[in-house]
């Protein structure tokens, strides 16, 4: 039986989420990638709340010229800056079922360069 792309991603997502969880000291950095935008949140799973979020849909990033991959790197840098301002320097990376490749990898690399540890 062949899975659709969404079913396949959800299966991978469940497998990843069974192994990782975020706390207030070390939140889960989860990525969502749509066809046009990319967004990332730092989530405290124990209390069930989002601590920090960033997206490529905000005016600062959306108005700039560049590829979706370049904008993903800008989002990674932005989430790192916001996390460090909130006193968070260590996170658990959740690729959310997407391959660690392309936009997801650029976002993660940019967040690392800006000071987040994972």
C-alpha positions as CSV (number, residue, x, y, z in Angstrom):
1,X,0.0,0.0,0.0
2,X,1.4,3.3,-1.0
3,X,1.2,6.3,1.3
4,X,0.5,9.8,0.1
5,X,3.1,12.5,0.8
6,X,1.1,13.8,3.8
7,X,0.5,10.3,5.3
8,X,4.2,9.5,4.9
9,X,5.3,12.8,6.6
10,X,2.8,12.2,9.5
11,X,4.2,8.7,10.0
12,X,7.7,10.1,10.3
13,X,6.5,13.0,12.5
14,X,4.9,10.6,15.0
15,X,8.1,8.5,15.1
16,X,10.2,11.6,15.8
17,X,7.8,13.0,18.4
18,X,7.8,9.7,20.3
19,X,11.5,10.3,21.0
20,X,11.8,14.1,21.6
21,X,10.0,16.5,23.9
22,X,10.6,20.1,24.9
23,X,10.8,21.6,28.4
24,X,11.0,25.2,29.6
25,X,14.8,25.0,29.9
26,X,15.3,23.2,26.6
27,X,12.2,23.8,24.3
28,X,11.4,21.9,21.2
29,X,12.2,23.9,18.0
30,X,9.6,22.8,15.5
31,X,9.6,23.8,11.9
32,X,6.6,24.1,9.6
33,X,7.2,24.4,5.9
34,X,4.5,25.3,3.4
35,X,4.9,25.9,-0.4
36,X,5.5,29.6,0.1
37,X,6.4,30.2,3.7
38,X,8.4,28.7,6.6
39,X,7.8,29.2,10.3
40,X,9.4,27.9,13.5
41,X,8.3,27.8,17.1
42,X,10.0,27.1,20.4
43,X,7.5,24.9,22.3
44,X,7.4,23.9,26.0
45,X,5.6,20.5,25.7
46,X,5.3,20.1,29.5
47,X,3.1,23.2,29.9
48,X,1.8,23.1,26.3
49,X,2.7,26.6,25.3
50,X,4.7,28.4,22.6
51,X,7.6,30.4,24.0
52,X,8.9,32.1,20.9
53,X,7.9,32.1,17.2
54,X,9.2,33.4,13.9
55,X,7.9,33.2,10.3
56,X,8.9,34.3,6.8
57,X,5.5,36.0,6.4
58,X,6.4,39.0,8.5
59,X,7.1,42.2,6.6
60,X,10.8,42.4,7.4
61,X,11.5,39.1,5.6
62,X,8.6,39.0,3.1
63,X,9.5,42.4,1.6
64,X,13.1,41.3,0.9
65,X,14.2,39.8,-2.4
66,X,15.6,36.3,-2.3
67,X,14.9,32.6,-2.7
68,X,12.8,30.7,-0.2
69,X,16.0,29.1,1.0
70,X,17.6,32.5,1.8
71,X,14.4,33.6,3.6
72,X,14.5,30.3,5.6
73,X,18.0,31.3,6.8
74,X,16.7,34.8,7.8
75,X,13.9,33.1,9.8
76,X,16.6,30.9,11.5
77,X,18.6,33.9,12.5
78,X,15.5,35.7,13.7
79,X,14.3,32.8,15.9
80,X,17.8,32.6,17.5
81,X,17.8,36.3,18.3
82,X,14.3,36.1,19.8
83,X,15.2,33.0,21.8
84,X,18.4,34.5,23.2
85,X,16.4,37.6,24.2
86,X,14.0,35.3,26.0
87,X,16.9,33.6,27.8
88,X,16.8,30.4,25.8
89,X,20.1,29.1,24.4
90,X,19.6,25.4,24.1
91,X,16.8,23.7,22.1
92,X,15.8,20.3,20.8
93,X,15.4,20.4,17.0
94,X,12.2,18.9,15.6
95,X,12.2,18.7,11.8
96,X,8.5,17.8,11.9
97,X,8.7,15.0,9.4
98,X,10.5,17.0,6.7
99,X,13.9,15.9,5.4
100,X,16.9,17.6,6.9
101,X,17.7,19.2,3.6
102,X,17.2,22.5,1.7
103,X,15.1,25.1,3.6
104,X,15.0,23.1,6.9
105,X,18.8,22.7,6.9
106,X,19.4,26.4,6.1
107,X,17.1,27.4,8.9
108,X,18.8,25.1,11.4
109,X,22.3,26.2,10.3
110,X,21.4,29.9,10.5
111,X,20.0,29.4,14.0
112,X,23.2,27.6,15.1
113,X,25.4,30.4,13.7
114,X,23.3,33.0,15.5
115,X,23.9,31.3,18.9
116,X,21.4,28.5,19.5
117,X,22.7,25.1,20.6
118,X,21.2,21.9,19.5
